[in-house]
Structure formats: C-alpha cells, structure tokens
Amino acid sequence: MNLLLWIVFGGLAGWVASLIVGQDASMGLVANILVGIAGAMLGGWLADKLGVGSAPGAERPTGLFSFFIAVVGAILVLAVVNLIF
C-alpha cells in the first residue's frame, strides 16, 4: 500500500511541478512520478536541514505541508535537470 501511495503522491507532485516550470507538455506519467518522488526526497531532506520539517504548530508534517515540500523539491529537481540538459 505504501508503494502505491508513493506513486500517486509522486505523480501529483511531479505533475504540479512540471506545470509550474512549464514542462508539462514534454513530460509523461512515468517522468512525473520519478520527478515527484525525487522531489519529495530532496524537499524533505532540505526541509529537515533548514529546520522546517513540519508545518508551523504541528509536531509532524501534515499532508498538505508534505505535498508543498514535495512540489518545491520537484521544482528544484526540474531546474537542475534543465541546467544539465
């Protein structure tokens, strides 16, 4: 079940990030999922290092805050990929 949630969550985060960056037309479902999962990992790591691992006033990350962090991480992943290619 967790794998399915990672795929759905990653796909949504990658899709939103590709819309923001302007690459939605050139990315497919698999690319959105991979970018979203990589973005969630990168965003979570950065949030932890910056001390914003959870939403203000919350002990643990909430779903919406986690999604926001994943989208920000996916945007960063897409920006790095755009610089390389």
N, C-alpha and C positions, 0 to 999 in steps of 0.2 A: 504494500500500500504506500509506503514512503517513497518508493521509486516513482510511482505514478504521480504523487504529489510534486516531486521534484521536476518531473517532465512538464506537468501542467503549469506550475509556478514559473519555471524557467522559460517556457514558451511564451507566457503572458508578459513576463518582464522583458524578454528579448524583443518581442513584438512592439511593445510600447517604446523601448529604447530606439528601435530602428525607425519608428515613426518620428521621434524627436530628432534624431540625427539626419533623417531624410533618406534612409536606405531601404525603406520598406519594399519598394518595387524589386530590388535586386536580391532580397533575401527570401529563402524558403522556410518551411516549417522546421526542418532539422537545424538550419543555421540559427533561427530564432531561439530554439531550445538550448543549443550549445552556448550561444552568447548569453542567454539569460542565466543559465546555471553558472557559467564562469563569472558573470557579473555579480551574482548573488554571493559567490565565494569571495571575490575581490572586495565587494562592497562591505560584506560582513567583517572581513579582516581589517579593512580601513576604518570602519566604524569602531571596532574594538580598540585599534591603536589610537584613535582620536578621542576615545572615551565617551562615545555616543552609541554604545552598544544596545541601548533600549530607548524607547520613547520617553520624553520628559514626564516624570511622575510615575513611571511604570518600572517594576522590578525586572520584568523580562520583556523581550521585544514583542510587540503586538503584530498582528498580521499585516495591517496597513503600513506600519512603520517598516517592517521587514521587506514588504513589496517596494516601498520607496527606496530603501537601501539597495535592493537588487537592481532596480531600474538605474539608479545612479552608477552602480558598478558596471552594468551592461553598457551604459553610455561611455564610460571610461574604456571598456574593452573595445568598443567600436571605434573610438577615437584613436586608440593605439593601432588597431588594425588598419585604419585609414592612413595613418602616418607611414606605416610599413609598406602598404601596397598603394 
